[in-house]
Amino acid sequence: MKLITVAGPPSSGKTSMLLRVIDWLKEQGLKAGVVKFDCVASKDDERYRAKGVPVLLGLAGNLCPDHYFVTNIEACARWGQSLELNILISESAGLCNRCSPFIRHALAVCVIDNLSGANTPTKMGPLLKQADIVAITKGDIVSQAEREVFQYQVRKVNARAEILHINGLTGQGKERLGALLAQAEDIDDLDGRKLRFSMPAAVCSYCLGETRIGHDYQMGNVKSIAIPDVSRPEVS
């Protein structure tokens, strides 16, 4: 079975794009399923189910969604194997742009949309930098010049990824992305495999439920911003 990790900011068009790609995979005789990871709520599983796509929904709740992903993906892979899927797609929202739900030797796709702003790619971390494929969506809503500027910004962040322009409404570009998914490496077992990049470091009092603000309540992995001393006059 092939495991594909697909991640991107919320509302970037991941689900619409994947529904089109899965339709194409079905036409090629391949059976695909999806594990949808999100935070509080999602109805995307209903969209997959309506199309006859096997789907699991995992809601992280008060946990970091990518920590929730990495502690559950092995069981999800076993679920996909039990259904004899050819391809299992993990769909996750990289909510902080620093998250990295990508596994070594598992094809990694980052979805980002043209409407997010021309400088958005330069603000993203491993979510974009570590991707094998960058799927740019919503190109029909902006001008050709805006599309080219956005792609240039993506290329500055990730010089090696294949960049595809995908339209989740019309299905434009689904064939190329589908072909790349179909050619991905098979993964039989996730036990002992490694992530491509470390998860965000966050073990502090607020992770453990603290709600009070103040230095006395801050323990663990905390980071302070550099504040200039305004009491000392600057030397010109």
N, C-alpha and C positions, 0 to 999 in steps of 0.2 A: 504494500500500500504506500502511496505517496502522501506525505504530510506537507501541506502548504500553509504558511503563516501569512495572513493578510491583515495589515494594520494601517491605521490612519486616523486623523482627527474626526470627531463626531460630525455627522452630516456631510462628509466628503463624497458620499455616493458609493460606499463599499458594497452594500447589500444589493442595490440596483445593478451595479456592475457584475457582481458575482452571479446573480440570477440569469443574466444574459450569457455569461460564460458557461454556467452549468448546463443551460439549454444546448449550447454548442457541443459540450462534452457528451451529453446524452446522444446527440446525433452521431457521434463517433463510437458509440457503443460502450462508453465509460460510465461507471456508476460513481457519483460524487455525493458526499455528505458534508454537513457543516456543523461546527461547534461555535456558537455565538457567545462571546464573552462581553459583558457590559457591567455597569455599576449598580444602578438602582432599579431600572426597568427597561424593558425592550419588547417591542412587538414584531421585531424582524423574524423571529422564529415562526410566526404565523404566516409571513410572506413565503418563507421557504416551504413550510408544510403545505400551503395551498398549491404549490408547484410540484408536490410529491417528492420533495427533497428530504431525506432523513436529517434530523436536526436535533441538537442538544442546546439548551440555553443555560448559561451559568451567570449568575449575578453576584458580584463581589461584595455588595453591601458596603460595610464600613472598612473593608480591606482594600489595599492597593490592587487594582484589577490585574496588573501584570504579575504580582506575587500570587494572586489567586489562580492565574493562568498556569504558571510554572508548577504549582503544586497539584494541578488537576489534569494537565495535558496528557500524562502517561495513561491515566484511566480512560480518557477520551479516545486515545489512539487504540486502546484495546477494544473499546466499543465499536469503533470504525472497522476494525479487523473482524469482529464478530458478525458484522453485517456484510462482510466480504466486499467492502468498498474498494474501488480502484484509487480514489482520491478522497482524502479528508482535508477540508479547509477549515482552519482556525481563523475566525474573524474577530478582531479585537480593536477597540478604540484606544489609541495611544493618547490618553487624555492630557498628559503634561508635555508631550513632544520630546521628553527625555526618555520615556519608557522604551524598552527594547524586547518585545516578545518574539524574538527571532532565535532560531536554533541552528547550530552549525550543521551544514549539509542538508538542511530542509529549506526548500525554496522560499525566499522571503520577498513579499510584495508590499510596498508602501503606496497607499492611495492618498492623493492630495489634490485639492481642487483649485482651479484658477481664481475662484472668487475669494480665496482666503487672504489675498494680498500679495503683492509682488515680492515683498521681503520675507514672507513666511518661511520659505525653504531655508534661509540663512539662520533662522531662529530655532531650527529643529536639530535634535541630537541624533542618537543611534537609530531612532525610528526611520529616518531618511538615509542617514549615512551608511547604515549596514544593509540596506535593501539590495536584492539582486535585480528587482524590477521596480520601477516607479511608474505607477499608472496615474496620469493626470486627467481629471474629469472636469465636466462643465465647461468645456472649451467652446461650446456653441453659444455661450452667453457673453463672451468677451470678444474683442477684436483680434485679428491675426497678430498685430503688433504686441498686444498684451500677452497672447499665448507664447510668442517667441521670447519675450522678456522673462516670463515665468519659467519657461523651460531652461533658459540660460542660468537662472538662479538655482534651479534644481541641479543642473550639471556642475555648477561650482561646488556644491556640497557633496555630490556623489558622482564622481567622474567615470565610474566603471559600470553603473547600472544601465540596463536597457530601459529607455524611456518610451512609454506607450501613451497615446491619447485615446481615451475610452469614453464612449457616450452610453451611459446606463439606460437612456430612454430609447435610443434607436438601435443599440447594440454595435455601433461602429467600433471596430478594434477588438471585438470579442474573439475573433478567429486566431489572431496572433497570440493573445494572452492565453487562450485555451490551449493552443499548441505548446506553449512553453510550460504550462502546468502538466500537460500529458507527458512531456519529456523529462520531468523532474526525477530526481533520484528516489528510489524506493527506500523506505525506512521500516525495518521489521521490528525494532525494539528501541525505545527511548531511554532505557535504564543506563545511566552513566554518560549519556550525551551531554554536551555543554551548550549553554547560551552563547550567542555571539558577543554579548556585552553584558557587563554587570547591571543588576537592577539599581534603581535609585537608592541611595543610602538613607534610611529613615528609621532609626530606633530611638525614639525620644519619648518624653512624658506625654506628648500629645498623641502619639501613636497608641499609647496605652490608656487613653480615655480622659486625660487631663483637659479641662476647659478654661482654667483660670489663666489670665495673662499676667506676666511678670517674671523677672529673673529668678525669683525663689522657686518658681514652679517649673522651670525649664531644666530638664535633666537628659542625659544621654547624648545622642548625636545631634548637636545644634550648631548652627553657623551664624556668625554675627556680621552685619554689614559694617563697612568702614565709614565712620562718621567723623568729619573734620572737626577739630577743636576750634570753635568760633571765638573762644575767649583769648586765643593767641593771635595777635595781628599778623597778617601775611607780610613777608619781607619782599618788597618789589625789587 
